[in-house]
Amino acid sequence: MRRIKLVAHLAGVSTATVSRVFSETVPVRPATREKVLQAAEKVGYQPDALARALRVGSSKTIGLLLPNTANHMVARLMTVIEDQVYRRGYRLIVCNTADDPERERIHLQELVGRRVDGLIVSSSGVSAREYRIFLTEGTPIVALDRRCADLRIDGAYPDNAGATFEAVSYLLRLGHCRIAAIGPRGTNIGRERFAGYHKALATSGVIPDPRWQIELPEARPDVEPPLRTLLNLPPGRRPSAIIALSYAYTQPLVGALRALKLKVPDELSLVVYGDTGWNELVDPPLTAVVYDGAILGGDAVELLFRRQRQPRAPRKELMTPGRLVIGASCACPAAGPFVSKCNRLHERTT
């Protein structure tokens, strides 16, 4: 006997009544509904979620695509989003793309089959056509953290340029003028953060040496060779501070500095990006640019359900400001004529 028939038999109702209870398309008397639910629990009956989604036009699920669910900050975002989606009566399907466009495409194909009611996406860079079927069907899509190429959709983003500007300005106030930056290669995030870096230097009248800007992939970055290159520059051009413009560089950069026996902050001041979960546990504790994941994730969820309620509403982007958490990895550079010149430049522009 099929389980739905067994449920109907135990509850003393028809299979059509059992279907109505689980599809919620037609009202059923509370007493009858309770009998059906008790019988279903007894035999372990679970209705087909996809079939129900086809009947009622909603799967009550949201797809979430993230680049690295093992990362502390990404896991925090995932937790915030899952909680807020759950409170709205929906469930979350989390897909880890590992920053691989091919994996992202495969996950998207799977989510099409599951008929999700919305997508929150931190894209690894696939083309807009991969999302066309969702847009054609009117499925809301919200970009999280990263802009989706060629898609004019709602988005919740960190203020990358503004936060980097504040972090570099902090180093300038300490007296640093030779500030290097390691950032992502060829991404919107990288371009925005490098823009903040250059704006801060320009505001203080500092002309950066092109060799101070290093672009590396975020996946398994090898930071030691470019770091050695920076340290081998002539004394007047060697950086006295460095800012890592992605959380992906924090651990390898700290490891490389230790391997090179470079003292932080005595010989090189260091600013990192993101809350790794252990910024305060290393020696010295790291000065870092951080974002409030509760705000960023909450904005993404709010935008998604706003779009669901108002399909024709104007496109909206929400920016989460960064915050500089002061640790002990930055200090004033050693006194000297170059530093004095930097200080005078800064005083004239503030």
C-alpha positions in Angstrom: 0.0 0.0 0.0 1.3 3.4 -0.9 2.1 5.5 2.1 -0.5 8.2 1.2 -3.1 5.5 1.1 -1.9 4.1 4.4 -2.2 7.6 5.9 -5.7 8.0 4.6 -6.7 4.6 5.9 -5.3 5.3 9.4 -7.0 8.8 9.5 -10.3 7.5 8.1 -10.3 10.0 5.2 -9.7 9.9 1.4 -6.3 10.3 -0.2 -7.7 13.5 -1.7 -8.1 14.9 1.8 -4.6 13.9 2.7 -3.3 15.8 -0.4 -5.3 18.8 0.6 -3.9 18.9 4.0 -0.3 18.9 2.7 -0.8 21.1 -0.3 -2.7 23.7 1.8 -4.7 24.6 -1.4 -8.2 23.9 0.1 -9.3 24.5 3.7 -9.6 21.3 5.8 -11.4 21.1 9.2 -8.9 21.4 12.1 -9.9 18.1 13.6 -9.5 16.3 10.3 -6.2 18.0 9.6 -4.9 16.9 13.0 -5.9 13.3 12.4 -4.1 13.3 9.1 -0.9 14.8 10.6 -0.9 12.3 13.4 -1.3 9.4 10.9 1.4 10.8 8.7 3.8 11.0 11.6 3.0 7.5 12.6 4.0 6.0 9.2 6.7 8.5 8.5 5.0 10.0 5.5 6.6 13.0 3.8 5.0 14.7 0.8 7.0 15.3 -2.4 8.3 18.9 -1.9 8.9 19.4 -5.7 5.4 18.2 -6.5 4.0 20.5 -3.9 6.0 23.4 -5.3 4.6 22.8 -8.8 1.0 22.7 -7.4 1.1 25.8 -5.2 3.8 27.8 -7.2 6.2 28.1 -4.2 8.8 25.7 -2.8 9.4 27.9 0.3 13.1 27.6 -0.3 15.8 30.2 -1.0 19.1 29.4 -2.7 22.3 30.9 -1.3 25.6 30.7 -3.3 28.8 31.4 -1.4 32.4 31.3 -2.4 33.9 29.5 0.7 31.6 28.3 3.5 34.6 27.3 5.7 35.7 31.0 6.0 34.8 32.6 9.3 33.1 35.7 7.8 31.3 33.7 5.1 30.0 31.3 7.7 28.8 34.3 9.8 26.9 35.6 6.8 25.3 32.2 6.1 24.2 31.9 9.7 22.5 35.4 9.7 20.8 34.7 6.3 19.5 31.3 7.4 18.1 32.7 10.6 16.2 35.5 8.9 15.0 33.3 6.0 13.7 30.8 8.6 11.9 33.4 10.5 10.0 34.2 7.3 8.8 30.6 6.9 11.4 29.6 4.3 14.3 27.2 4.2 17.8 27.7 2.8 19.7 25.7 0.3 23.4 26.5 0.7 25.8 26.0 -2.2 29.5 26.3 -1.8 31.0 27.4 -5.2 34.6 27.3 -3.9 35.1 30.4 -6.2 34.8 28.0 -9.2 32.5 29.3 -12.0 31.9 25.7 -13.2 30.7 24.6 -9.8 28.5 27.7 -9.7 26.9 26.7 -13.0 26.2 23.2 -11.7 24.6 24.5 -8.5 22.4 26.9 -10.6 21.2 24.0 -12.7 20.3 22.1 -9.6 18.5 25.1 -8.1 16.4 25.5 -11.3 15.2 21.9 -10.7 14.3 22.7 -7.1 12.2 25.7 -8.2 13.6 28.0 -5.5 11.7 31.1 -4.7 14.7 33.4 -4.7 18.5 33.5 -4.9 21.2 35.3 -2.8 24.4 35.1 -4.7 28.1 35.9 -4.1 29.1 35.0 -7.6 32.4 33.6 -8.7 32.1 35.4 -12.0 29.8 33.3 -14.3 28.1 35.1 -17.2 24.7 36.7 -16.9 23.2 34.1 -19.2 23.5 31.5 -16.4 20.9 33.4 -14.5 18.6 34.1 -17.4 16.1 31.3 -16.6 15.6 32.7 -13.1 15.0 36.2 -14.4 12.7 34.9 -17.1 10.6 33.1 -14.5 10.5 36.2 -12.2 12.7 34.6 -9.5 14.2 37.4 -7.3 18.0 37.5 -7.3 20.1 39.6 -4.9 23.9 40.0 -5.2 25.7 39.7 -1.9 29.2 41.2 -1.3 30.1 40.9 -5.0 28.4 42.4 -8.1 27.1 39.9 -10.7 28.5 40.6 -14.1 26.1 42.4 -16.5 23.1 41.8 -14.1 21.1 44.8 -13.1 19.8 43.4 -9.8 19.4 44.4 -6.2 22.6 44.1 -4.1 23.9 44.3 -0.6 27.6 45.3 -0.6 30.4 46.4 1.8 31.7 49.9 1.2 35.0 48.6 -0.1 36.4 52.0 -1.3 35.4 53.9 1.8 36.7 51.3 4.3 40.0 51.1 2.5 40.3 54.8 2.4 39.9 55.0 6.2 42.4 52.2 6.8 45.1 53.8 4.6 44.3 57.2 6.1 45.0 55.7 9.5 48.4 54.5 8.4 49.1 58.0 6.9 48.2 59.6 10.3 50.8 57.3 11.9 53.4 58.8 9.6 53.6 56.1 6.9 53.9 57.3 3.3 55.4 54.1 1.8 52.3 51.9 2.0 52.0 48.7 -0.1 48.8 47.0 -0.9 48.1 43.4 -1.9 44.7 42.9 -3.4 42.5 40.6 -5.6 43.2 40.5 -9.3 40.6 41.5 -11.8 37.6 41.6 -9.5 35.1 44.4 -8.7 36.1 44.1 -5.0 39.7 44.5 -5.9 39.1 47.5 -8.1 37.0 49.2 -5.4 39.5 48.6 -2.6 42.5 49.7 -4.7 40.5 52.8 -5.6 40.2 53.6 -1.9 43.9 53.0 -1.4 44.9 55.4 -4.2 42.4 58.0 -3.1 43.8 58.1 0.5 47.3 58.5 -0.8 46.3 61.2 -3.3 44.4 63.1 -0.5 47.6 63.2 1.5 49.8 64.2 -1.5 51.6 60.9 -1.7 52.6 59.6 -5.1 52.7 55.8 -4.8 55.4 53.7 -6.4 53.7 51.3 -8.9 55.7 48.5 -7.3 53.8 49.0 -4.0 50.6 47.6 -5.6 50.5 43.8 -5.9 47.6 41.9 -7.5 47.3 38.2 -6.7 44.5 35.6 -7.1 42.6 34.9 -3.9 42.7 31.2 -4.3 45.9 29.9 -2.6 47.8 33.1 -3.0 51.6 32.8 -2.8 52.5 36.1 -1.1 56.1 35.4 -0.1 57.8 36.1 -3.5 56.1 39.6 -3.9 56.8 40.3 -0.3 60.5 39.6 -0.8 60.4 41.9 -3.8 59.0 44.7 -1.7 61.6 44.2 1.1 64.4 44.3 -1.4 63.5 47.8 -2.7 66.0 50.6 -2.0 65.6 52.0 1.5 63.9 55.1 0.4 61.2 53.1 -1.6 60.8 50.1 0.7 57.3 50.1 2.3 57.0 50.7 6.0 53.4 49.4 6.0 51.3 47.0 4.1 47.5 46.5 3.8 46.0 43.2 2.7 42.8 43.9 0.7 41.2 40.5 1.2 40.8 38.0 4.0 42.3 35.4 1.7 45.8 37.0 2.2 45.8 37.3 6.0 47.0 33.8 6.9 49.6 33.5 4.2 50.8 37.0 4.8 51.3 36.5 8.5 53.0 33.2 7.8 55.4 34.8 5.2 56.3 37.6 7.6 57.2 35.1 10.3 59.2 33.0 7.8 61.1 36.1 6.8 61.6 36.9 10.5 60.2 40.4 10.0 59.0 42.1 13.2 55.5 43.5 13.2 55.0 46.4 13.8 58.7 47.4 14.5 59.8 46.8 10.9 56.6 46.7 9.0 53.1 47.8 10.1 50.2 45.5 8.9 46.5 46.0 8.3 44.4 43.1 7.2 40.8 42.7 5.8 38.1 40.8 7.6 37.4 39.1 10.9 39.2 35.8 10.5 38.2 34.7 14.0 41.7 34.8 15.3 42.8 38.4 14.6 43.1 39.0 18.3 44.8 35.8 19.1 48.0 36.2 17.1 51.0 38.2 18.4 50.7 41.1 17.8 46.8 41.3 17.5 46.0 42.5 14.0 44.5 45.8 13.0 41.7 44.9 10.6 38.9 46.3 8.4 35.7 44.5 9.4 32.1 44.6 8.3 29.0 43.8 10.4 27.8 40.5 8.9 24.4 40.9 10.6 23.8 44.1 8.7 25.2 42.8 5.4 23.3 39.5 5.5 20.1 41.2 6.8 20.2 43.7 4.0 20.4 40.9 1.4 17.4 39.1 2.9 15.4 42.3 3.1 16.1 43.1 -0.5 15.1 39.6 -1.6 11.7 39.7 0.0 11.2 43.3 -1.0 11.7 42.2 -4.6 9.3 39.3 -4.1 6.6 41.7 -2.8 7.3 44.4 -5.4 8.6 42.8 -8.6 8.5 46.2 -10.4 10.2 48.2 -7.7 13.3 50.2 -8.8 16.7 48.5 -8.4 18.2 49.1 -5.0 21.7 48.7 -3.5 22.5 48.9 0.2 26.1 49.6 1.4 27.5 48.4 4.7 30.2 50.7 6.1 33.5 49.1 7.2 35.0 49.6 10.7 38.7 49.7 11.5 39.5 47.6 14.6 42.7 48.8 16.0 45.1 46.0 17.1 48.8 46.2 17.8 50.1 45.4 14.3 50.6 49.1 13.4 53.0 51.7 14.8 54.7 54.9 13.8 57.6 54.2 11.4 61.1 54.8 12.6 62.0 58.5 12.6 63.9 59.9 9.6 63.8 62.6 7.0 61.4 60.7 4.7 58.9 60.2 7.5 59.2 63.8 8.6 58.4 64.9 5.0 55.4 62.5 5.0 54.1 64.1 8.2 54.5 67.6 6.8 52.5 66.6 3.7 49.8 65.1 5.8 49.5 68.2 8.1 49.0 70.4 5.0 46.2 68.3 3.8 44.2 67.8 7.0 
